[in-house]
Amino acid sequence: MQHQIALFLLGILFVCIPSVYAQTAVDYVQKGNAYYTQGRYDQAIAYYTEAIDTNPNFAKAYDNRGVAYAQKGNLSGAISDFTMAIANNPNDAEAYNNRGHAYAKLGNFLQAVSDYSKAIKINPNYAKAYNNRAHVFYDIKKYTRAWDDAQKAEALGVTVDPDFLEELKQHPSLSIHH
């Protein structure tokens, strides 16, 4: 009887101890974030990958890894991860904004505008997405829309680059009072 009790208790230990020491996807993302803030992108990517391996549906892990990939210049990897983040959380305005930024860096301005617009549709107060879209509108020569988005971004609390605003103000196709 004592032998059975000992085996039972040992079995409980083997079941409980791994769960105490097991890393969760959130733990891995937090470790990845710590490395990311130190500029140690390879280590951050490794931890975000562990989070994804632990929970393949964890949108934030894909989004964060995408940002780290973008910092390293791997824009196709970033876009792939942002796409997975969106697939796992279609209402993730930040993932749309981040993917839009990667597309803009690649010169795919129409896709960038589409993603920024989706981010804004999800979160109409997303100032960063308005600011980013303003820059892309400028690149595709839609100056009035660029001005409108820049103004909206500022109204929502983002400081828009003053040189950008001044350049927009000076554009002949923009009919604003100087």
N, C-alpha and C positions, 0 to 999 in steps of 0.2 A: 504494500500500500504506500509506504513512504517513497518507494522507487517510482511509483506511478505519479505521485504528487510532485516529486522532483522533476520528472520528465515533463509534466504539465507546466510547471513554472518555467522550466527551461524553454519550452515551446513558446510561452507567452513572451519571454525575453527576446527570442529570435523574431517574433512578429513585431514587437514594439520598438526595439532598438533601431532597426533600419529606418522606421518612420521618423524617429527623433533626429537622425542624422541625414536623412534624405534632403536633397536640395529641391526646392520648388522652382518652377519657371520664374516666379516673381523674384526669388533669391538670385537667380542667375542674371536677370535683367538689372537688378540693383547693383550687382557686382560689375556688370558691363557698363552701367552708367558711371560708376566710380572711375573705371578706366577711361571712359570716353572723356570725362571732364578733365582728365590729366593729359589728354591728347594721345593716349595709348590705344589707337584705333584697332590694331590687330588683336590685342587682348580683349577689348570690348566686343569685337566681332565674335571671338571665340565664346565668350559668355552668352551673347545673344543667341548664338547657334545652339549652345547647350539648352537655353530656355526653349528654343523651337523644338529641339529633340525631345525635351520633356513634355512640352505641350504644343503640338503642331498647329493648334488653332489660336495661339496667343498673338493677336494682332499687334500689340505694343512691341513685342520682341522683333517682329518683322520690320515694323516702322523704325525702331531704334537701330537695328542692324543696317537698314537702308540708309539712314543718316550717316552712320559710320562709313559705309561703303562710299557714299558721296564725298565725304571728307577725304577719302583716299583717292578719289578720282575715278572710282569704278561706278560710273553712272548707269551702265546696263544692269549691274548687280543691284544697285539702289532701286532702279525702276522695278525690277523683278520683285524685290522685297516690299516695296510700297504697294504693288499690285496685290501681293499676298495679304498684306495688312488690310487692304480694302476688301478683298474677298472674304476675310474673316470678320470684318466689321465695316459694312458698307456705309455706316454713318460716321466714319472717322474723318472729320474735316482736316485734321492735321496730316494724315497720310495723303489725302488728295493734294494739299498744299505742297507737301514735300515732293510728291511725284511731279507736280507741276514745275517745281523749281529745277528738278533734274532734267525734265524735258526742255525747259528754257535754256539750261546750260548746253544742251545738245543742239540748240537752234530749232527745235520742234515747237515753234511758238503757238501754233494752233492747238496742239495737244496740251500745252502749258495753260493756255487761256481756258480750255475746257475743264482742266483739273482745278484751276483756281476758282472758276465759276461754280463747280460742284462743291468745293469747300465752303464758298460763300452761301450757297443755297442751303447747305446743312447748318451752317452757323453764320447768320447774316451780320453778326458783330465781329467777325474774324478779321481784325484790322491788318494783320500780316498778309493775309491772302489778297486783300484789296491793294496793298502796297506792291506786292509781287506782280499782281495782274497789271497794275499801272505801268510798271517797267516794261512788261511784255507788250502792252498796247502801244507804248512809245516805240518799241523796236519794230512793230508792224505798221507804224505810221498812223495809228488811230489816236491822234493827239487829244481830241476832246474827251474820249473815253479814258485815256491815261490821266488827264487832269481831274476828271470826275472821281476816278478811283483813288487818286492821290489825296484829294480833298476828303473823301470818305474815310480813308485810312487815318488821316490826321484827326478828323472829328472823333474817331474811335480810340485815339490815344497813341498812335504810332507816330514817331517823329520821322517824317519823310525827308530824305536828303535834300537840303536847301538848294544845292546846285542843280539837282534834278528838277525841282520846282521852278527855279529861275529859267532853266533851259526850256521847260514847257511853256512858261509865260511868254517867252520871246518868240515862240513859234508862230509864224504868220497865219497858219490855218486855225489857230486857236483864238476865238473871239471872246477874250476876257478883258476887263479894264486893268491896265497896268498901274 
